[in-house]
Amino acid sequence: MKIKKVKNYEEMSRIAAELIIDKVRSNPSINLGLATGSTPVGMYEKLVQDHQEKGTSYKSVKTFNLDEYIGLSSENPNSYRSFMNKQLFNHIDIPIENTHVPHGDAKDPSQECAEYEALLKKNGGVDLQILGIGGNGHIGFNEPGTSFQSETHIIELAESTRRANARFFNSLEEVPTQAITMGIASIMQSKEILLLVSGQKKSQAVKQLLQGDVGEHFPASVLKTHPNVTIIADEAALSEVTV
Ligand SMILES: N[C@@H]1[C@@H](O)[C@H](O)[C@@H](COP(=O)(O)O)O[C@@H]1O
């Protein structure tokens, strides 16, 4: 894993956006794997700004999001589909049919998982996957204990994850208990991975990632076995380790 140490959230967002813009310009039909959460918001803002000012086009780009809450329709403001439309898709020239987020309100969530995995394969997989990390080491919504062999599947959200994400909802009770997430194996099939980490509250997770063992107890540790991972982390996130 390559580690790029940056000053703060702003610099992390800028460098991540520059990397993506470079990739999109050199491969206009790239398949991007996208993440939600607070971490990539600044990066999306910069992609939108660049599109508006410099005209980087996403006409032939395809996107595949990591996960979605089960039970939330795409119109629900807390769905990851709404998040992506609001943060990115509505502001760039990507055809909406090129954007993929698992359907959280699918009648048969298991079938939706199988179809999402098939969709990834049919499109040749993800070229560049953007990731954030949960405080407990989750990537996508793959909670501790998830098999490294897992493909897109249904997950019971950890209590700590529901609490961390409750800030987006009116109350903790409203946070869904399950999600559909790309599996660890699905994520690992990506040709390249970019992990973004910012802030003191992620410093223990970063320490465990960099200094701990590889194992299913800490999902992000699998990234150490991938040949092409870059971590962009700010000083606060790296405050517990020396790099
Ligand atoms: N499913 C998402 C992840 O994809 C995200 O990386 C993580 C961290 O979120 P944040 O960036 O808000 O800290 O938690 C969420 O639960």
The ligand as an ORCA input file, in Angstrom:
! r2SCAN-3c Opt
* xyz 0 1
  N     -21.085      2.584      4.106
  C     -20.305      3.741      4.428
  C     -18.869      3.504      4.055
  O     -18.766      3.324      2.653
  C     -18.039      4.672      4.558
  O     -16.727      4.578      4.080
  C     -17.990      4.652      6.052
  C     -17.292      5.865      6.664
  O     -18.116      6.980      6.678
  P     -17.600      8.456      6.860
  O     -16.854      8.801      5.625
  O     -18.851      9.276      7.004
  O     -16.746      8.466      8.061
  O     -19.258      4.454      6.628
  C     -20.434      4.246      5.886
  O     -21.137      3.418      6.723
*
